[in-house]
Amino acid sequence: MYKLTDAEELELKKRAVQLRKNVLAIIKAGDAGHIGGALSATELMTALYYKVLKNIDPKNPKREDRDRFLMSAGHKCLIVYAVLAELGFFSKDLFSTYFKLNSKLPGHPDMHKLPGIESNTGSLGHGLPIAVGMAVGLNIDKSSSKVYVIMGDGELGEGTNWEAAAAASHHKTDNLVVMVDRNKFQLGGKTNDVMNFEPLADKWKAFGWSTRSIDGHNLKEIVDTLTDAPFEKGKPSLIICNTLKAKGISFLQDTAASHYWKVSPEQVVQAEKELDAVAKELGA
């Protein structure tokens, strides 16, 4: 387990607010997009890419000893684009092309268009099965690399996830770490109203996973938990990350309306002011 210092936590908070600014810049260019899940997963992505993932190299995106990351809920791609650009995988000049014809930044991540994308995702329920295959393959190769996945809680209704969960346990993939971005909303409303999976942790335990629940916006807690995986030898690790949809923008936060946001100029100005104020407070 890695313990963040207060100084490291502050630096990560500054990075997180910059990533939120990147997300806003991208969606502003496209006039609409899935902002809610991108912002609920911001701290998870910040912790992963700045403190947890090993051998992530923008100059050599396919190096064999890298850890793998998949954004299973591919519509959260805005935060993936935000962090990859910040790390130098591609120029921020591409932000202005988001959602446009032949853009390298489509509405779901495409591994054939951008470096740093491990697999195409977005058809919900398929990210975890792909990740399980990667984890099994890495174990066969006796690799020390790990596979990390962020899932949306809304995609848990897809049956392929539970087939993959059973397979991961059966194959003892303790090199697999899954984070459920538990923001409690999906396109059709509250996740528990659409398809209630509580008690969620017990369901994953029944499939043979070792589980923990954390505050998905607490960077110290996220880093501590991620770096403590695997939680049990021979078992895949599942982290329920309790988050707020569209965290960081007051008029969208914790609302179903933020799932897919049609941009208005006035709201963009307000969102920019709010993020600038947070950055100023942090000294960024």
Secondary structure, 3 states (H helix, E strand, C coil): CCCCCHHHHHHHHHHHHHHHHHHHHHHHHHCEECHHHHHHCHHHHHHHHHHHCCCCCCCCCCCCCCCEEEECCHHHHHHHHHHHHHHCCCCHHHHHHCCCCCCCCCCCCCCCCCCCCCCCCCCCCCHHHHHHHHHHHHHHCCCCCCEEEEEEHHHHHCHHHHHHHHHHHHCCCCCEEEEEEECCEECCEEHHHHCCCCCHHHHHHHCCCEEEEEECCCHHHHHHHHCCCCCCCCCCEEEEEECCCCCCCCCCCCCHHHCCEECCHHHHHHHHHHHHHHHHHHCC
